[in-house]
Amino acid sequence: MIYDVNIYIDENSIGKTATKHDFLEVIINLLKLSSAFKADINGISVQFVLWKCVDLEVKMLCIDETDISFLSAVNQILGTDIKRHFKNVFYDKLSKVWNNEQVHCGDTLYELTSGECVTGGTFAECAELTISSNKHPIAFVNNNVIHGASATVIKGWEEEIRQSIDVELADIEVEPRVWLAQKYNVDDYHYDPTSDSPPTDAQSYLRDSSKYIKTKFINQGRIVYSYPLKRTFHVIDNLHHGQRAHIEVWDRFGKHLGEDDLDGNRVADADSSKNNPAWLR
């Protein structure tokens, strides 16, 4: 079982880095955080997924009173080893640009309790995800600018009913085991391979609501999920359990593509006898 810990870099606070020392401190803290969230706990893998604003690389900083872009600062200020480690994290294959999957509304005002407008930024995205998904987003900030365990985002215009949302801030001293216990009931998500019952949807990769969407289709009493990005259908095979538990996968035309394990790895090839399932006709 793999848990993704979603870390969103707050481009606005990072942009307020004022000295080379502060900039280096921000980078080191990010590397410490990424290291903390790469762990295996009782067969459960905790995976660090970094999200960044599309404009972060070119974000202008004023370091020691010199205007410089974020990426130029990385190249000029960081030593060779730190730069290599940073780029391995920043450009890791799991690293994403949140703007591509933005869920917050650009027509809604989001601001911190300090009064700073964050409508188009990371805090707006984290606030919306906090109330609308199971991602538990964490905002990575320049802690010389924003302090504490959380930051409160106020959603809505002044003449409307406004909503207060607490966004968790990154803690470089975090213990992954404790974090998991606080955010999840792990037993609800971890399938016992000796079980004599089939897994729940939450005990498989189908729990990722940002990718897999419930459909109106039912197969063997189980909800069929769609994966819009690849135009595929996925459903747990309700007739198998334990070591044989798996998920059946079809394309949008009903052609069987194969069987996946609960983590999404292909474990069996396509079976033409399963083409054109009854629920899709």
Secondary structure, DSSP 8 states (H G I E B T S, - for coil): -EEEEEEEE-HHHHTT--SHHHHHHHHHHHHHHHHHT-EEETTEEEEEEEEE-TTGGG-EEEETTEEEEHHHHHHHHS-HHHHHHHHHHHT-TT-EEGGGG--S-TTS-EEETTS-B-TTSHHHHHHHHHHH-S---EEE--TTTS-SSEEEEEES-TTS--EEEEEEE--TT--HHHHHHHH--HHHH---TT-SS---GGGSGGG-TTT-EEEEEEETTEEEEEETTTTEEEEE-TT--GGG--EEEEETTS-EEEEE-TTS-EEE---GGGSS-GGG-
